[in-house]
C-alpha cells in the first residue's frame, strides 16, 4: 500500500467510516494502553484477536480482548524488563531480562494464554538480553539474544535453551525474528540489516545470508510473519513496512505501509489490521524530556 493511499484511509477513518459501494466499513480503533510510565515495547496477538502487550516501563504484560478499546493488566508479578512477547497456540512467551548493561539472569518464560499462569521458565545460558520469539514448523522456539549476538532454541520437549547460532559480528544487535516459508528471518537493530537463516532437515543451523534490501531500514525492531505467509511486517525508525523475501537471490523488497510513528518498536496482525506499539523509549531513559503522552496500540489498515 502506498503512503498516499494510507493517508487517504486515515482521512476516511477520521471522518468515521470508509464508504464502499452502498455500505460503510468502520475503521479499526486504537487500543489505549496507558499514560506516563507504561512504555509498551512489544505486542502479539492470539488466534481470536486478543492483544498482549509487553510493558517495558512496568515489567508487566497487559491484555486487550477482541474489540476492546483498552488494555488491562494480565501478568504483573515475577517479571524483570519485559521486551518480547509472542503468542503461539495456548502459550504466551515473554522475555524477562536484566536491564541493558546490567548483570543478572535472563529468562524466556511461558504462560498459559488464558489464565496467565506460569508454565515454564528457561534461563539464558551465560546471561544475555531476551528480545523476541519465533516458532518453527517442528515446534522449536527460537529466541533472540540482543547483547549476546546469538539465537537460542528450545527444542520440543527440552528443559533447557541451547545455542542455535552465535556470531559476534553478523548477529550483533539481533532483535526481531520471524518464520517465513519454514525458514528463520532475523534483523539487527544496531546494524540495520536483515538475515535469512537456513534450517536443515534436522532443524539445525545450515547457513546465514544477509539480505540485499531494496531500500535502507533504520533500527529494525519488531517483526511478524503475515497471515498469508508471503512476507513480514516490520517496524523500523518511524515506519511500518512490508518485507518480501527473495530466497533464491537473497533479496528483501521493502514496501512502506505507514510512517510518522514515534518510537515504534513492535507490530502484530489481526485480520486486515496491523497494531503498532510506540515505546517512546527516549522518555524512559531520559526523564528530563517530560511526559511522553498516552500510549496506544495504533491500528493501521492493511491492504
N, C-alpha and C positions, 0 to 999 in steps of 0.2 A: 504494500500500500504506500503510495507516495505521501510525502509530508503535506502536500496541498490537499489531498483527499482527507487525510486525518484531521486537518484543521477545519475542513468543511463539516466533518462529522461532529467535531467539538462544538461548532456553532449550532448545529441542529440539536445537540444534547442540551445546550444552554437554553434553547427555546422549549425544551421539554420532551420533544419527540422527533423522530425522523419519519417522514411520510414515505410509504412505499405503496404504490398503487392507490387503493382506496382506504387502506388501513394505516395505522401508526404503530411503530415499534419503539417502545421506551428504551432509552439508553441505559446501560448498566450504571449503577451508582457507586461512588467511592465508599469504602468501609472505614469508619473512624476507628483509630487505634488508641490515641491518647494525646496528651499535651507534653509540655516540657518534661524531660527525663525518661521518656519511653524509648525512643530511638529504635524503631523496628528495622532490623538489619536483614532478616531473611523471611521468606514466605514459601508456603507449599499448599497444595490442595488435595483433598481426598476425592474419591470417585464420585461422591454425591455433591461435590462443590463446596464442602466445608473448607474454610481457610484456616490455616495455622500460621501464626506469625511469631517469629523469634525476636524478643526484645533484648538488644544488647545493653541498653541502659538500665533495665530492671532485672536482668538474669532470669527471664521468665518466658513462657510461651502463652500467647493468647489465641483464642479460637473465635471464629465467626461462623455461625450456622448459615446454610444456604439461604440467600436472600436477606440476611441480617445487615443492618447498616452500621453496627458497632461490634467490635471485637471485645471479648470478655476474658478474664484470667482463666487459664486452663491448667498449666503446670507452673507453680510458683516456688517450689521448695527443692533444695538439693542440687541446684544448678550454679555453675560459675558463669563465665562470659558465654552468652548464647550467640552463636553466629549462624550456623547452618541448621535448617530443619527440612525434613523430607518425609512425605507420606508415601507409604507403599503397602497396599493391601490393608491389613489390620494393624500395621505398625507405624508409629511415628518415630523417626530417627532424629535425634537432637545432639548437636555439638555442645559440649560443656568443657570449656578451655580455661586455663590460666590466661591472664591478660597478656597482650603483646609485651615482650621484654621481661615478663615475669617467669620465674621458675616455679614449677609445680606440676602436678598430674593433669593430664588431659584425657577426656573420655568421649567415646561415642556411645550415647545412651539410647535404648529403645523403650518405647512406651506403648501401652495399649491405646489404640487410636480413639476408642470410645470412652474409656474411663480415665485415661491419663496415668494409670498405674505403671510403675517402672517394671519392665520385663527383662532388662539386661543392661549391663554397664561394662564397656570394653575399653581398657586403658591403652593409650598410645604407648608403644614401646619406646622408651627413651624420651618421652615428652613430645612436645610439638604444639601446633595450633590447628585444631579441627575446624574445617571451613565448610565443606559441602559433601553431599552423598549422591551416589547413583547406584542402581541395582541392575545387575546383568541378567542375561537370559537364564542362567543356571541358578539364580538367586543369590549370587555373591554380592556383597555390599561393599562398594568402593568408597573410600573416604580420602579427601584431600587434606594434606598437612602443609599449610602455607609456609611456616617457618622452617620446616624440615625438608622442603623441596622433594616431597615424595607422595606417593599414593599408596594407601594401605588397603587391605582387603580382609573382609570377614567371610570365610567360606561357609557354605551351608552346613549347619551342624557344628561348626567350630566354636570354641570358647574363648579364643584369643585372636586379636588382629595380627596380621603378618604383612610384611612389606611386599607390595605388588611390583612397584618400580620406584627407584630413587635416583635422582640426578641433580646434583647441586647447581649445575649450570642450566640445563634445559628446563627443569621443573622449578626453578627459583620463583617464588611467589605464586605457586599453583593455587587456584581458587575454585572456580566453578567447574562442575562436572556434568556430563550428560551421556546417555547411551543413545546412539543413533545407528540404526540398522545392525544392532548387535555389537557395535564397536564403541569404544570409550573415547569421548571428546573432553579435553581439558583446556582451561585457559590460565594465563598468568596475569594477575592484577598488577604486577610490578614491571613486567617486561612487555606488556601489550601484545602477547602472542597467543595463538590457538594451536592445539596439537590434536592429531589423530593417533590414538594408541591402539595398536593391533593386539587382539586377544586370540591366542591359538585354540585349537580344537579341545585342548585340555584346560582351557580357561586360565592359561598362564600368559605372561607378558611375551609378546613376539617382537615388537618394534615400535618406534615412535617417529612421527613425521610432523614437522612444523608446517602448518597450512599457509599457503600464499593467499593473503587477504585481498579482496577487490578494492577495499579502502581501509585506511588505518582505524584502529579502535583505541580508546583511551581508558585505561583502568578497567578492563573487562571483569565483571563480577558474577552475579547470579546468572545461572543458565539452566534452561529446562527444555527437554525434548517436546516438540509439538505433538499434539494428539495424533496427527496424521503420520508421524514417524518419518517425515520427509525434510526435517530441518529442526532448528533450535531457536528458542527465544533467548536473547541475551541483553542484559543492561550493561552499558559501558558509558562512562562520562555522564552526560545528561541525556542519553538516548536509550530508547528501546529499539533493538534491531532484530531482524530475522537472519539466521545464518544457514545457508545451504551449502553442504559439504560435497565436494567432488572427490570421492575416494580414489578414483582411478588416476587423477592428475594432481592430487594433493592441494586442492584449492578450496577456498571458502568465499562464497559470494555474500556480501554484507548489504542488506536492504533496510533502510531506515523506516520504521513504523511510526515512531513518535519521538519528539525531542523536547527539551525545555524542563526536564526534571531537575530537582535539587538534591544532589547526592543520592541518586538511585543505586540500590545495592542488590535487589533481588526481584524475581518475576515468577509468576505461575500462571497457568492457563485453566480457565473454567469455561468450557464450551467455546463460544466465539469471543470471549473476553480475556484479556490479559490483566492481571493485577500486579502493580509495581509498587514496591516499598521504597521510600526515601528515608534513609537513616540519618541524613544531615549530621554526619559524624564530626564535622568541624566544630559544631556546637558542643558535642560531648567531650571532645579533647581540649577545647578552649572555652571554658565557661564565660570568659570575658566578652564573648560575642553576644551574650544575652539570650533572649527567649527565641528558640527556633520556630515557634508557632506550633500549630497542631500537626499531628502525624496521621496520615491516611494510607490505606492500600488503594492506590489510584487505578480506577477502571479504565482500560483502553480497549475500544472495539478492534477486533482483528478482522482482516479481510476474509 
